[in-house]
Amino acid sequence: MNTPSSVAPAQVATTLSRCTPLFFALGETARQQILLLLVENETLNVGQFADRLPLSRPAISHHLKILRQAGLVDIQPVGTENRYFLTVDPAIALLERFVAEVKACG
């Protein structure tokens, strides 16, 4: 027996819409590889990614831009280089919110 929903479907749709950049960012193998490298290494610059991945530096920069827009990575300037690091806590919180809202509807 279903209980009345405590979360309106419109709210679930809004939260899902906010998750779209995350799903897009996570949907590409190259971006998944970048994230996994950052799990293994606290920070990396574009050259270090290029040493470990079969991608050009411009391609890596493009993927890093998408990951930044999704809130999964950020940049720390160190001298003349930019070092990338994970910032997944807000993304995890958003995904947890989506899951909780869906559970509350069903």
C-alpha positions in Angstrom: 0.0 0.0 0.0 1.4 3.4 -1.0 1.5 6.2 1.5 0.9 9.8 0.4 3.9 11.4 -1.1 5.7 14.0 1.1 7.7 15.3 -1.9 5.9 16.8 -4.9 6.7 15.3 -8.3 7.7 18.9 -9.4 10.3 19.0 -6.7 11.8 15.7 -7.9 11.8 17.0 -11.4 13.7 20.1 -10.3 16.2 18.1 -8.4 16.7 15.8 -11.3 17.2 18.7 -13.6 20.0 20.0 -11.3 21.6 16.5 -11.6 21.7 16.6 -15.4 25.2 18.2 -15.6 26.5 15.5 -13.3 25.0 12.7 -15.4 26.4 14.4 -18.5 29.9 14.7 -17.0 29.9 11.2 -15.7 28.6 9.7 -19.0 31.9 9.9 -20.9 34.7 7.3 -20.4 37.5 9.9 -20.6 35.9 12.0 -17.8 35.5 8.9 -15.7 39.2 8.1 -16.2 40.1 11.7 -15.2 38.1 11.3 -12.0 39.7 8.0 -11.2 43.1 9.5 -11.6 42.1 12.2 -9.2 41.0 9.6 -6.7 44.5 8.0 -6.9 46.3 11.4 -7.0 45.3 14.3 -4.9 46.0 16.9 -7.6 47.2 16.7 -11.2 47.9 19.3 -13.9 47.0 18.8 -17.6 50.4 17.6 -18.5 50.2 14.9 -15.8 46.8 13.8 -17.1 48.3 13.7 -20.7 51.1 11.4 -19.4 48.6 8.9 -18.1 45.8 9.1 -20.7 45.6 8.5 -24.4 44.2 12.0 -25.0 45.6 15.3 -26.2 46.1 18.2 -23.9 43.3 20.1 -25.5 40.9 17.2 -25.1 41.9 16.8 -21.5 41.3 20.5 -20.9 37.9 20.2 -22.6 36.9 17.3 -20.3 38.2 19.1 -17.2 36.1 22.1 -18.1 33.0 19.9 -18.2 33.9 18.3 -14.9 34.4 21.8 -13.4 31.0 23.0 -14.7 29.4 19.9 -13.1 31.1 20.8 -9.8 33.2 17.6 -9.7 36.6 19.2 -9.9 38.2 22.5 -9.3 41.5 24.3 -9.9 44.2 25.4 -7.6 46.8 27.7 -9.2 50.3 26.7 -8.1 52.9 29.0 -9.6 52.4 29.0 -13.3 50.4 25.8 -13.4 46.8 24.8 -12.6 46.4 21.8 -10.5 43.0 20.0 -10.6 41.4 18.3 -7.6 38.1 16.6 -6.7 35.2 18.5 -5.2 32.6 15.8 -5.2 30.9 16.4 -1.8 28.2 18.8 -3.3 27.6 16.4 -6.1 27.1 13.5 -3.8 24.8 15.6 -1.6 22.7 16.5 -4.7 22.5 12.9 -5.8 21.5 11.8 -2.3 18.8 14.4 -2.3 17.5 13.1 -5.6 17.4 9.5 -4.3 15.7 10.5 -1.1 13.0 12.5 -3.0 12.3 9.6 -5.3 12.1 7.2 -2.3 9.7 9.6 -0.6 7.4 9.5 -3.6 7.1 5.8 -3.7 
